[in-house]
Amino acid sequence: MTGGRTLLIAIDGIDGTDLERLRRVALPEGAATPRRLRVLPGGPSEAYPSLVSVCTGTSAGRSGVPTDAAFDPGSPSAGLHWYADSLRVPTVFDAAADAGMTTAALQWPATAGSGIDLCLPLVEDLRRYRERWTMARETSSAAMWERHLRPRQEAGVHLSSAPPDALVAEIAAEALAGGRIDLMAVRLAAYADAQRRSGPDSSAARRALGDLADRQQQILEAFSPGAEDRVILLPGRPCVAVRALVHPNTALVAAGLVRTDGPHVSDWDAFVMPDGPYAALHVDRSAPEGTAARALQALSALAAEHGLCLREVDDGIGGTPQTDVVAVLEGHRGTVFGQAATQRARIAGEDPYYSGPLAVTDPDAEVTAVATGPGLPADGSAGSWADLGVSIARSMGLALPGATAQGLRDRAAAPDGP
């Protein structure tokens, strides 16, 4: 295979100032002039649906991954969308493989069980697998296991104590040194995790940012981009401090639409699935007539009490085979929604008994990806996550069969937007 390679590094929870610092590490002076590609507010703000939109070119509702976590009202710890069988449309990895390209994806959502040559999804699904090495072997690609994971197991590495981002950067560098990879997608998540756990301005978050710069440099040095290669640094929406934690399912319990058994959900007709600063109201298709109206009434009262926006939808986007999505709750900046049905309806961030995350992504923030290499859109071009994915695929000479987006557009040439 000839032609340029593509390296996509997704960085959860980073803002523009910190991204500029990382840009100087990744794309030093003298390199090709970087383009700044804008992802506008709107659409998903959490990592999994955003990155799946990038690699499919379609909206989160149509991709099969509308939220970070899989829909499972009975289990708040059901797990994230790790598996490729969640997808409803092909990905850029599929298109690259069809074109004879070698692909790699590390810590990337919805890739376990895919045909990616070097796949390390870092699944954390201890309900299905009894121990982590078995889980890694069963969910990673055969080549990833043989070349990079089994040697570590035989050397006595304990996956439970290996920081995921450090492992990802180390294996990415190894893989790049081992031969040509035409498309590599790497996700680094520790910085956002540290902000959620300890707060955006915490010492833990600052340490995580320093580690992030080191790991990014480790990957970039191994990639060693040439003039024909593309490098895209893709931040997720930046994190902001949580101001309020809201549990909308408590309102549905009070309305008799969710039944509980102790702290667990035992049965439900409607259920609110949170996704960071958003929450989608699902209604079971087999529920009695009038269920949607009752759920909307219950959530309208909650929204009025706490200053939330309850936006009705009429196309069911983001639903499941069992449910339709009839509305979305949107909070003010710094609101995070919980899934539990038995906690207090609202816990303020300054409450000493506060038990939620300390940071959440900002859905209203614009994101600026930094990119170099041939075939990419003009500096300042803008659009959605899906538009960005279409443009990246085009720069590689690929088409995304399931894409619904048109690609990023030059705002100077199209002032009314994409």
Buried (B, 14 or more C-beta within 10 A) or exposed (E): EEBBBBBBBBBBBBBBEBBEEBBEBBBEEEEBEBBBBBBBEEBBBBBBBBBBBBBBBBBBBBBBBBBBBBBBBEEBEBBBBBBBEBBEBBBBBBBBBEBEBBBBBBBBBBBBBBBBBBBBBBBBBEEEBEEBBEBBBBBBBEBBBEBBBBEBBEEEBEBEEBEBBBBBBBBBBBBBEEEEBBBBBBBBBBBBBBBBBBBBEBEBBBBBBEBBBEBBBBBBEBBEBEEEBBBBBBBBBBBBBBBBBBBBBBBBBBBEBBEBEEEEBEEBBBBBBBBBBBBBBBBBEEBEEEBBEBBBEBBBEBBEEBEBEBEEBEEBBBBBEEBBBBBBBBBEEBBBBBBBBBBBBBBEBEEEEBEBBBBBBBBEBBBBBBBBBEBBBEBBBBBBBBBBBBBBBBBBEBBBEBBBBBBBBBBEEEEEEB
